[in-house]
Amino acid sequence: MRSMIHRNNLNISVRLATREDAKRLNEIEEACIPKKLRYGPSILASLLSMTSNYITLAVELAEGKKAKIIGFAMGEQDDDKKSLGRIVTIQIDPFYQHRQLGSRLLAELETRLQNSYNINTIELQVHYQNEEAINFYQKHAYKIKKQLRNYYVRGEHAFLMEKKLKKLNFSLKRSFQP
Ligand SMILES: CC(C)(COP(=O)(O)OP(=O)(O)OC[C@H]1O[C@@H](n2cnc3c(N)ncnc32)[C@H](O)[C@@H]1OP(=O)(O)O)[C@@H](O)C(=O)NCCC(=O)NCCS
């Protein structure tokens, strides 16, 4: 399912990403994330191949007859605790940041995770110095639960953030069916 949105006169749509999108997602990651914290092309490609409890959404900008991915978000259901979801990453091409695209993508990913896997809580890990992202998540009702020391590599800590989801109503469930 593709949903159309118009943001600041940008012709934007959101769709499920596939393995074919790996190269472009890697370009966005290189523009967004410091080298030592990146997934890199091979991990991104393997994450895109996971379909059973994993969702990757891409936000696309229409340019004439072509469309270009300008951001993406990945989420999953926890392997053990089935009521728990996780935002794995969300990244918007720096040129298109601050236009509410991240907010739109996060809301759609949360709804799809909830709808597909019936989760009631979403957690995420964010670098403890990534103030922009921490602000972004706090704006969307995520709360810092604790610090995870040396989470990425030695000296690179993370905050664990969490959000309790509101129950979906029936009409919203239907409109977001993948
Ligand atoms: C975090 C990110 C996804 C936000 O996407 P975005 O499209 O720019 O965000 P939005 O325009 O939807 O912003 C929504 C709110 O988040 C907060 N926010 C976003 N960017 C911010 C910044 N640079 N500084 C402070 N607050 C910020 C603001 O409260 C903003 O609300 P406002 O527009 O009313 O001020 C984007 O900045 C990004 O890709 N960052 C690099 C990758 C990254 O660090 N991802 C998160 C960890 S995986």
The ligand as an SDF file (V2000), in Angstrom:
LIG
                    3D

 48 50  0  0  0  0  0  0  0  0999 V2000
   15.8050   12.5560   13.6240 C   0  0  0  0  0  0  0  0  0  0  0  0
   15.2430   12.7880   12.2080 C   0  0  0  0  0  0  0  0  0  0  0  0
   14.7640   11.4550   11.6300 C   0  0  0  0  0  0  0  0  0  0  0  0
   14.0640   13.7620   12.2920 C   0  0  0  0  0  0  0  0  0  0  0  0
   13.4720   13.8700   11.0030 O   0  0  0  0  0  0  0  0  0  0  0  0
   12.8590   15.2620   10.4920 P   0  0  0  0  0  0  0  0  0  0  0  0
   12.0420   14.9800    9.2880 O   0  0  0  0  0  0  0  0  0  0  0  0
   13.9430   16.2540   10.3500 O   0  0  0  0  0  0  0  0  0  0  0  0
   11.9610   15.6610   11.7490 O   0  0  0  0  0  0  0  0  0  0  0  0
   10.6010   16.4810   11.7590 P   0  0  0  0  0  0  0  0  0  0  0  0
   10.6750   17.5900   10.7580 O   0  0  0  0  0  0  0  0  0  0  0  0
    9.4790   15.5320   11.6340 O   0  0  0  0  0  0  0  0  0  0  0  0
   10.7110   17.1060   13.2400 O   0  0  0  0  0  0  0  0  0  0  0  0
    9.7570   16.8660   14.2100 C   0  0  0  0  0  0  0  0  0  0  0  0
   10.2360   17.4140   15.5330 C   0  0  0  0  0  0  0  0  0  0  0  0
   11.4120   16.7570   15.9860 O   0  0  0  0  0  0  0  0  0  0  0  0
   12.2690   17.7090   16.6620 C   0  0  0  0  0  0  0  0  0  0  0  0
   13.4900   17.8750   15.8910 N   0  0  0  0  0  0  0  0  0  0  0  0
   13.7350   17.4290   14.6320 C   0  0  0  0  0  0  0  0  0  0  0  0
   14.9790   17.7830   14.2520 N   0  0  0  0  0  0  0  0  0  0  0  0
   15.5010   18.4880   15.2900 C   0  0  0  0  0  0  0  0  0  0  0  0
   16.7550   19.1600   15.4990 C   0  0  0  0  0  0  0  0  0  0  0  0
   17.7050   19.1770   14.5540 N   0  0  0  0  0  0  0  0  0  0  0  0
   16.9640   19.7740   16.6760 N   0  0  0  0  0  0  0  0  0  0  0  0
   16.0120   19.7880   17.6240 C   0  0  0  0  0  0  0  0  0  0  0  0
   14.7990   19.1950   17.4840 N   0  0  0  0  0  0  0  0  0  0  0  0
   14.5620   18.5560   16.3290 C   0  0  0  0  0  0  0  0  0  0  0  0
   11.5200   19.0020   16.7100 C   0  0  0  0  0  0  0  0  0  0  0  0
   10.7770   19.0090   17.9070 O   0  0  0  0  0  0  0  0  0  0  0  0
   10.5880   18.8940   15.5170 C   0  0  0  0  0  0  0  0  0  0  0  0
    9.3930   19.6180   15.7010 O   0  0  0  0  0  0  0  0  0  0  0  0
    9.2380   21.0860   15.0370 P   0  0  0  0  0  0  0  0  0  0  0  0
    9.4380   20.8880   13.5670 O   0  0  0  0  0  0  0  0  0  0  0  0
    7.8540   21.4650   15.4130 O   0  0  0  0  0  0  0  0  0  0  0  0
   10.3180   21.9140   15.6620 O   0  0  0  0  0  0  0  0  0  0  0  0
   16.3280   13.4340   11.2840 C   0  0  0  0  0  0  0  0  0  0  0  0
   16.8210   14.5920   11.9190 O   0  0  0  0  0  0  0  0  0  0  0  0
   17.4620   12.5270   10.9170 C   0  0  0  0  0  0  0  0  0  0  0  0
   17.3920   11.7820    9.9470 O   0  0  0  0  0  0  0  0  0  0  0  0
   18.5860   12.6000   11.6750 N   0  0  0  0  0  0  0  0  0  0  0  0
   19.7960   11.8440   11.3430 C   0  0  0  0  0  0  0  0  0  0  0  0
   19.6350   10.3490   11.5810 C   0  0  0  0  0  0  0  0  0  0  0  0
   19.3730   10.0480   13.0410 C   0  0  0  0  0  0  0  0  0  0  0  0
   20.0840   10.5270   13.9180 O   0  0  0  0  0  0  0  0  0  0  0  0
   18.3130    9.2480   13.2780 N   0  0  0  0  0  0  0  0  0  0  0  0
   17.8910    8.8970   14.5990 C   0  0  0  0  0  0  0  0  0  0  0  0
   18.6700    7.8250   15.2010 C   0  0  0  0  0  0  0  0  0  0  0  0
   18.5790    6.3120   14.3080 S   0  0  0  0  0  0  0  0  0  0  0  0
  1  2  1  0
  2  3  1  0
  2  4  1  0
  2 36  1  0
  4  5  1  0
  5  6  1  0
  6  7  2  0
  6  8  1  0
  6  9  1  0
  9 10  1  0
 10 11  2  0
 10 12  1  0
 10 13  1  0
 13 14  1  0
 14 15  1  0
 15 16  1  0
 15 30  1  0
 16 17  1  0
 17 18  1  0
 17 28  1  0
 18 19  1  0
 18 27  1  0
 19 20  2  0
 20 21  1  0
 21 22  1  0
 21 27  2  0
 22 23  1  0
 22 24  2  0
 24 25  1  0
 25 26  2  0
 26 27  1  0
 28 29  1  0
 28 30  1  0
 30 31  1  0
 31 32  1  0
 32 33  2  0
 32 34  1  0
 32 35  1  0
 36 37  1  0
 36 38  1  0
 38 39  2  0
 38 40  1  0
 40 41  1  0
 41 42  1  0
 42 43  1  0
 43 44  2  0
 43 45  1  0
 45 46  1  0
 46 47  1  0
 47 48  1  0
M  END
$$$$
